[in-house]
Amino acid sequence: MPARLDLTAVSPDKLRSQLSLSDQQHVTVLAACPPCTGFSRANPENHLRDDKRNSLVRRSAQFAVALSVDIVVMENARELIRGNFKHHYEWFREHLESHGYNVFGRTYMLSRFGLPQIRERAIVIAAKQYLPLHTLDSLWDGWGAANHALTVKRAFEMISEDADGFDLYPGFSSDIVRRRIAAIPKDGGSWLNLVQRKDSNELLTDAMKRSVAQKRFGSYPDVYGRMTWRKPAPTIKRECSHVGNGRYAHPENDRLCSVREMAALQGFPNDFALNGAAVSNMYRHIGDAVPPLISYQLAHLAHWILTGRQPEIKDILLPGTNLKQSDIIKKGQQEFFYD
């Protein structure tokens, strides 16, 4: 099997041989995750220009048919299904349906399934028509996670001191950044809290001053913001390695949340080793990842579809993360922070 394979250049009918798979080897599940960069609303150009990487959504459907897989699982930005370039997903769905698959796609706030983070993503499940098509909704049917299990506080409490990256975080780029963060109120404070300070002219950046003068804020108050202990984290993005990129400062300490803290909020278990040549790359890999807490559930979902054996709710909780069995309650007994 080749160490690297350019999927944009491989013909679907040649993929099996390129992967060194014999005609007798059956591929059960294709887990496809085309880059979300071309769909995500975080990039303003995505409303104007169809990124060429978006075509990998279509290629995923072609590869699935060529390999005759039983199940296709895909995770991506919500705009995959609801954005300007959703025609890629529609082609994906129609191609699979025309080749004997049932396809289900929906956007979810992943806190619905226990992730301690406000993260809205598209989840797509496709299965051959002779198989039942279950979803994350059916996996969690009748159940939900208690609010206290979805908070930054809980996620940090579950981190073991020997976990990789426990106290690993970058220092501030300058003294003024350090002073700015130190001046922001604990537990959810924002740079907007600096406006009334006597030293605001020194602490505020030029961009902050322009926003105040124009009274145009949007989501900009989140930059240099602190997380809140008793709420889920904001979306952990690939740019989470700097306090100036979002609400990524620690709720209490005057620093960026550590590599391990970000990983915990992204649903990585304590025993996951975080490898990278640079600390900034570790943050980027965490932000780019499909949350393992969710992918663990998707693996159980695929097993259920293939075997007909429905897992118990306790079995789909990834050990070493924020979720405990005692956190799972009957649906309707909890109130979500965000719908």
C-alpha positions as a Python dict, from the first residue, in 0.01 Angstrom:
ca = {
    (1, 'M'): (0, 0, 0),
    (2, 'P'): (143, 341, -94),
    (3, 'A'): (242, 573, 191),
    (4, 'R'): (62, 859, 15),
    (5, 'L'): (-209, 864, -246),
    (6, 'D'): (-350, 1170, -422),
    (7, 'L'): (-720, 1094, -425),
    (8, 'T'): (-789, 1375, -671),
    (9, 'A'): (-576, 1197, -931),
    (10, 'V'): (-679, 833, -878),
    (11, 'S'): (-954, 696, -1100),
    (12, 'P'): (-1221, 525, -885),
    (13, 'D'): (-1189, 201, -1084),
    (14, 'K'): (-813, 199, -1007),
    (15, 'L'): (-845, 269, -635),
    (16, 'R'): (-861, -96, -530),
    (17, 'S'): (-535, -180, -705),
    (18, 'Q'): (-372, 142, -580),
    (19, 'L'): (-458, 32, -225),
    (20, 'S'): (-323, -318, -297),
    (21, 'L'): (-663, -473, -226),
    (22, 'S'): (-747, -797, -399),
    (23, 'D'): (-1081, -845, -572),
    (24, 'Q'): (-1178, -1082, -289),
    (25, 'Q'): (-1110, -832, -8),
    (26, 'H'): (-1433, -671, 107),
    (27, 'V'): (-1432, -315, 243),
    (28, 'T'): (-1707, -282, 500),
    (29, 'V'): (-1692, 87, 599),
    (30, 'L'): (-1557, 393, 420),
    (31, 'A'): (-1497, 678, 664),
    (32, 'A'): (-1467, 983, 439),
    (33, 'C'): (-1378, 1329, 561),
    (34, 'P'): (-1311, 1563, 267),
    (35, 'P'): (-1149, 1891, 377),
    (36, 'C'): (-1406, 2123, 529),
    (37, 'T'): (-1199, 2433, 452),
    (38, 'G'): (-1383, 2494, 125),
    (39, 'F'): (-1726, 2474, 289),
    (40, 'S'): (-1675, 2637, 629),
    (41, 'R'): (-1828, 2979, 686),
    (42, 'A'): (-1509, 3072, 874),
    (43, 'N'): (-1363, 3156, 533),
    (44, 'P'): (-1562, 3447, 383),
    (45, 'E'): (-1452, 3357, 29),
    (46, 'N'): (-1650, 3034, 53),
    (47, 'H'): (-1967, 3227, -22),
    (48, 'L'): (-1818, 3335, -354),
    (49, 'R'): (-1576, 3070, -477),
    (50, 'D'): (-1624, 2693, -502),
    (51, 'D'): (-1298, 2548, -367),
    (52, 'K'): (-1165, 2270, -592),
    (53, 'R'): (-1120, 2047, -286),
    (54, 'N'): (-1498, 2039, -247),
    (55, 'S'): (-1504, 1793, -538),
    (56, 'L'): (-1365, 1529, -301),
    (57, 'V'): (-1719, 1492, -166),
    (58, 'R'): (-1823, 1356, -505),
    (59, 'R'): (-1511, 1143, -524),
    (60, 'S'): (-1605, 985, -192),
    (61, 'A'): (-1930, 859, -344),
    (62, 'Q'): (-1747, 726, -650),
    (63, 'F'): (-1488, 551, -432),
    (64, 'A'): (-1763, 396, -219),
    (65, 'V'): (-1934, 251, -527),
    (66, 'A'): (-1604, 133, -678),
    (67, 'L'): (-1511, -49, -357),
    (68, 'S'): (-1871, -167, -300),
    (69, 'V'): (-1854, -70, 66),
    (70, 'D'): (-2149, -147, 294),
    (71, 'I'): (-2146, 182, 484),
    (72, 'V'): (-2019, 535, 419),
    (73, 'V'): (-1967, 777, 709),
    (74, 'M'): (-1884, 1143, 653),
    (75, 'E'): (-1835, 1442, 884),
    (76, 'N'): (-1796, 1798, 759),
    (77, 'A'): (-1889, 2162, 814),
    (78, 'R'): (-2261, 2232, 832),
    (79, 'E'): (-2236, 2417, 498),
    (80, 'L'): (-2184, 2081, 327),
    (81, 'I'): (-2561, 2036, 352),
    (82, 'R'): (-2685, 2393, 395),
    (83, 'G'): (-2433, 2617, 220),
    (84, 'N'): (-2387, 2774, -122),
    (85, 'F'): (-2207, 2468, -255),
    (86, 'K'): (-2440, 2200, -123),
    (87, 'H'): (-2469, 2069, -480),
    (88, 'H'): (-2163, 1856, -403),
    (89, 'Y'): (-2352, 1679, -126),
    (90, 'E'): (-2664, 1649, -341),
    (91, 'W'): (-2457, 1482, -615),
    (92, 'F'): (-2301, 1253, -352),
    (93, 'R'): (-2645, 1152, -224),
    (94, 'E'): (-2798, 1099, -569),
    (95, 'H'): (-2499, 897, -692),
    (96, 'L'): (-2513, 663, -395),
    (97, 'E'): (-2891, 628, -410),
    (98, 'S'): (-2870, 537, -778),
    (99, 'H'): (-2624, 260, -686),
    (100, 'G'): (-2833, 94, -417),
    (101, 'Y'): (-2769, 296, -103),
    (102, 'N'): (-2992, 479, 141),
    (103, 'V'): (-2843, 813, 252),
    (104, 'F'): (-2914, 1027, 558),
    (105, 'G'): (-2752, 1366, 617),
    (106, 'R'): (-2821, 1617, 892),
    (107, 'T'): (-2652, 1898, 1081),
    (108, 'Y'): (-2617, 1858, 1456),
    (109, 'M'): (-2496, 2056, 1752),
    (110, 'L'): (-2258, 1792, 1881),
    (111, 'S'): (-2324, 1880, 2244),
    (112, 'R'): (-2644, 1679, 2181),
    (113, 'F'): (-2420, 1372, 2190),
    (114, 'G'): (-2205, 1472, 2485),
    (115, 'L'): (-1931, 1692, 2336),
    (116, 'P'): (-1848, 1979, 2577),
    (117, 'Q'): (-1833, 2230, 2296),
    (118, 'I'): (-2064, 2437, 2074),
    (119, 'R'): (-1977, 2261, 1750),
    (120, 'E'): (-2226, 2236, 1465),
    (121, 'R'): (-2135, 1976, 1204),
    (122, 'A'): (-2290, 1780, 920),
    (123, 'I'): (-2302, 1403, 976),
    (124, 'V'): (-2380, 1178, 679),
    (125, 'I'): (-2455, 805, 699),
    (126, 'A'): (-2513, 587, 391),
    (127, 'A'): (-2580, 213, 390),
    (128, 'K'): (-2666, -40, 123),
    (129, 'Q'): (-3039, -78, 87),
    (130, 'Y'): (-3050, -430, 230),
    (131, 'L'): (-2909, -294, 558),
    (132, 'P'): (-3101, -89, 815),
    (133, 'L'): (-3005, 280, 818),
    (134, 'H'): (-2956, 393, 1177),
    (135, 'T'): (-2838, 741, 1278),
    (136, 'L'): (-2694, 917, 1582),
    (137, 'D'): (-3053, 1009, 1667),
    (138, 'S'): (-3149, 642, 1688),
    (139, 'L'): (-2831, 561, 1881),
    (140, 'W'): (-2931, 820, 2145),
    (141, 'D'): (-3307, 762, 2118),
    (142, 'G'): (-3465, 847, 2453),
    (143, 'W'): (-3136, 963, 2609),
    (144, 'G'): (-2939, 1282, 2656),
    (145, 'A'): (-2637, 1412, 2847),
    (146, 'A'): (-2679, 1616, 3165),
    (147, 'N'): (-2585, 1982, 3133),
    (148, 'H'): (-2308, 1967, 3391),
    (149, 'A'): (-2130, 1703, 3180),
    (150, 'L'): (-2106, 1942, 2884),
    (151, 'T'): (-1919, 2220, 3057),
    (152, 'V'): (-1560, 2340, 3038),
    (153, 'K'): (-1533, 2271, 3411),
    (154, 'R'): (-1622, 1903, 3371),
    (155, 'A'): (-1393, 1855, 3072),
    (156, 'F'): (-1095, 1998, 3261),
    (157, 'E'): (-1177, 1800, 3578),
    (158, 'M'): (-1154, 1475, 3383),
    (159, 'I'): (-798, 1541, 3263),
    (160, 'S'): (-540, 1324, 3439),
    (161, 'E'): (-215, 1494, 3541),
    (162, 'D'): (-9, 1241, 3346),
    (163, 'A'): (-202, 1306, 3023),
    (164, 'D'): (14, 1407, 2729),
    (165, 'G'): (23, 1787, 2688),
    (166, 'F'): (-122, 1852, 3036),
    (167, 'D'): (74, 2175, 3091),
    (168, 'L'): (185, 2246, 2736),
    (169, 'Y'): (86, 2584, 2595),
    (170, 'P'): (264, 2870, 2414),
    (171, 'G'): (374, 3185, 2588),
    (172, 'F'): (237, 3523, 2489),
    (173, 'S'): (384, 3690, 2183),
    (174, 'S'): (437, 4021, 2366),
    (175, 'D'): (402, 4183, 2706),
    (176, 'I'): (95, 4380, 2596),
    (177, 'V'): (-88, 4058, 2508),
    (178, 'R'): (-7, 3922, 2854),
    (179, 'R'): (-134, 4241, 3019),
    (180, 'R'): (-447, 4242, 2803),
    (181, 'I'): (-542, 3889, 2906),
    (182, 'A'): (-462, 3959, 3272),
    (183, 'A'): (-702, 4256, 3262),
    (184, 'I'): (-994, 4058, 3117),
    (185, 'P'): (-1239, 3940, 3387),
    (186, 'K'): (-1229, 3576, 3486),
    (187, 'D'): (-1487, 3320, 3378),
    (188, 'G'): (-1622, 3445, 3047),
    (189, 'G'): (-1482, 3795, 3026),
    (190, 'S'): (-1421, 3969, 2693),
    (191, 'W'): (-1204, 4250, 2562),
    (192, 'L'): (-1523, 4460, 2567),
    (193, 'N'): (-1479, 4468, 2944),
    (194, 'L'): (-1160, 4667, 2887),
    (195, 'V'): (-1335, 4962, 2723),
    (196, 'Q'): (-1423, 5130, 3055),
    (197, 'R'): (-1076, 5090, 3206),
    (198, 'K'): (-850, 5392, 3247),
    (199, 'D'): (-574, 5214, 3055),
    (200, 'S'): (-807, 5101, 2773),
    (201, 'N'): (-626, 5306, 2511),
    (202, 'E'): (-313, 5107, 2582),
    (203, 'L'): (-478, 4765, 2615),
    (204, 'L'): (-710, 4774, 2315),
    (205, 'T'): (-580, 4690, 1969),
    (206, 'D'): (-646, 4924, 1677),
    (207, 'A'): (-907, 4680, 1544),
    (208, 'M'): (-1085, 4680, 1880),
    (209, 'K'): (-1089, 5059, 1886),
    (210, 'R'): (-1239, 5069, 1535),
    (211, 'S'): (-1512, 4825, 1637),
    (212, 'V'): (-1601, 5039, 1937),
    (213, 'A'): (-1603, 5360, 1732),
    (214, 'Q'): (-1823, 5206, 1462),
    (215, 'K'): (-2035, 5006, 1709),
    (216, 'R'): (-1993, 4706, 1482),
    (217, 'F'): (-1898, 4394, 1672),
    (218, 'G'): (-2044, 4075, 1524),
    (219, 'S'): (-1850, 3781, 1670),
    (220, 'Y'): (-1539, 3992, 1718),
    (221, 'P'): (-1582, 4021, 2100),
    (222, 'D'): (-1482, 3654, 2121),
    (223, 'V'): (-1120, 3727, 2033),
    (224, 'Y'): (-907, 3747, 2347),
    (225, 'G'): (-1208, 3616, 2538),
    (226, 'R'): (-1205, 3373, 2827),
    (227, 'M'): (-1399, 3050, 2830),
    (228, 'T'): (-1679, 3011, 3085),
    (229, 'W'): (-1659, 2738, 3347),
    (230, 'R'): (-2025, 2634, 3349),
    (231, 'K'): (-2096, 2638, 2976),
    (232, 'P'): (-1965, 2436, 2681),
    (233, 'A'): (-1656, 2569, 2508),
    (234, 'P'): (-1684, 2769, 2186),
    (235, 'T'): (-1602, 2587, 1862),
    (236, 'I'): (-1244, 2461, 1876),
    (237, 'K'): (-1099, 2554, 1537),
    (238, 'R'): (-763, 2489, 1377),
    (239, 'E'): (-659, 2845, 1468),
    (240, 'C'): (-700, 2780, 1842),
    (241, 'S'): (-328, 2821, 1918),
    (242, 'H'): (-355, 3195, 1991),
    (243, 'V'): (-579, 3395, 2225),
    (244, 'G'): (-628, 3651, 1948),
    (245, 'N'): (-811, 3399, 1729),
    (246, 'G'): (-1114, 3338, 1949),
    (247, 'R'): (-1244, 3276, 2301),
    (248, 'Y'): (-955, 3043, 2381),
    (249, 'A'): (-813, 3193, 2700),
    (250, 'H'): (-838, 2987, 3019),
    (251, 'P'): (-1142, 3076, 3235),
    (252, 'E'): (-921, 3170, 3531),
    (253, 'N'): (-550, 3150, 3453),
    (254, 'D'): (-385, 3418, 3242),
    (255, 'R'): (-290, 3195, 2950),
    (256, 'L'): (-417, 3008, 2649),
    (257, 'C'): (-592, 2679, 2728),
    (258, 'S'): (-330, 2407, 2710),
    (259, 'V'): (-293, 2146, 2437),
    (260, 'R'): (-453, 1883, 2663),
    (261, 'E'): (-735, 2114, 2769),
    (262, 'M'): (-821, 2185, 2405),
    (263, 'A'): (-802, 1811, 2335),
    (264, 'A'): (-1041, 1736, 2622),
    (265, 'L'): (-1290, 1991, 2489),
    (266, 'Q'): (-1259, 1823, 2147),
    (267, 'G'): (-1343, 1483, 2296),
    (268, 'F'): (-996, 1324, 2299),
    (269, 'P'): (-942, 1062, 2572),
    (270, 'N'): (-670, 1106, 2832),
    (271, 'D'): (-454, 829, 2690),
    (272, 'F'): (-434, 978, 2340),
    (273, 'A'): (-74, 1075, 2257),
    (274, 'L'): (-50, 1416, 2091),
    (275, 'N'): (240, 1415, 1848),
    (276, 'G'): (368, 1711, 1651),
    (277, 'A'): (688, 1882, 1555),
    (278, 'A'): (556, 2211, 1695),
    (279, 'V'): (305, 2302, 1963),
    (280, 'S'): (109, 2507, 1708),
    (281, 'N'): (70, 2194, 1494),
    (282, 'M'): (-76, 2006, 1790),
    (283, 'Y'): (-342, 2274, 1829),
    (284, 'R'): (-415, 2265, 1455),
    (285, 'H'): (-450, 1886, 1454),
    (286, 'I'): (-689, 1903, 1749),
    (287, 'G'): (-903, 2171, 1585),
    (288, 'D'): (-913, 1985, 1251),
    (289, 'A'): (-1006, 1650, 1404),
    (290, 'V'): (-1338, 1472, 1400),
    (291, 'P'): (-1400, 1466, 1778),
    (292, 'P'): (-1302, 1114, 1893),
    (293, 'L'): (-1594, 1115, 2137),
    (294, 'I'): (-1820, 1137, 1829),
    (295, 'S'): (-1624, 905, 1599),
    (296, 'Y'): (-1638, 639, 1873),
    (297, 'Q'): (-2017, 664, 1859),
    (298, 'L'): (-2014, 646, 1479),
    (299, 'A'): (-1810, 324, 1500),
    (300, 'H'): (-2074, 171, 1728),
    (301, 'L'): (-2341, 295, 1489),
    (302, 'A'): (-2173, 119, 1194),
    (303, 'H'): (-2143, -201, 1399),
    (304, 'W'): (-2514, -185, 1480),
    (305, 'I'): (-2605, -143, 1113),
    (306, 'L'): (-2387, -438, 1013),
    (307, 'T'): (-2477, -681, 1291),
    (308, 'G'): (-2827, -579, 1397),
    (309, 'R'): (-2710, -566, 1760),
    (310, 'Q'): (-2802, -232, 1915),
    (311, 'P'): (-2541, -112, 2167),
    (312, 'E'): (-2642, -4, 2514),
    (313, 'I'): (-2603, 365, 2581),
    (314, 'K'): (-2323, 300, 2832),
    (315, 'D'): (-2120, 121, 2565),
    (316, 'I'): (-2097, 421, 2333),
    (317, 'L'): (-1926, 648, 2589),
    (318, 'L'): (-1557, 685, 2506),
    (319, 'P'): (-1351, 613, 2821),
    (320, 'G'): (-1121, 890, 2941),
    (321, 'T'): (-1342, 1176, 2821),
    (322, 'N'): (-1587, 1409, 2995),
    (323, 'L'): (-1880, 1167, 2983),
    (324, 'K'): (-1965, 928, 3266),
    (325, 'Q'): (-2245, 672, 3264),
    (326, 'S'): (-2415, 865, 3545),
    (327, 'D'): (-2433, 1170, 3315),
    (328, 'I'): (-2674, 997, 3077),
    (329, 'I'): (-3034, 1085, 3159),
    (330, 'K'): (-3374, 1034, 3006),
    (331, 'K'): (-3438, 1272, 2721),
    (332, 'G'): (-3647, 1570, 2826),
    (333, 'Q'): (-3489, 1591, 3171),
    (334, 'Q'): (-3208, 1814, 3047),
    (335, 'E'): (-3208, 2157, 2887),
    (336, 'F'): (-2951, 2221, 2618),
    (337, 'F'): (-2742, 2535, 2629),
    (338, 'Y'): (-2810, 2586, 2259),
    (339, 'D'): (-3064, 2429, 2025),
}
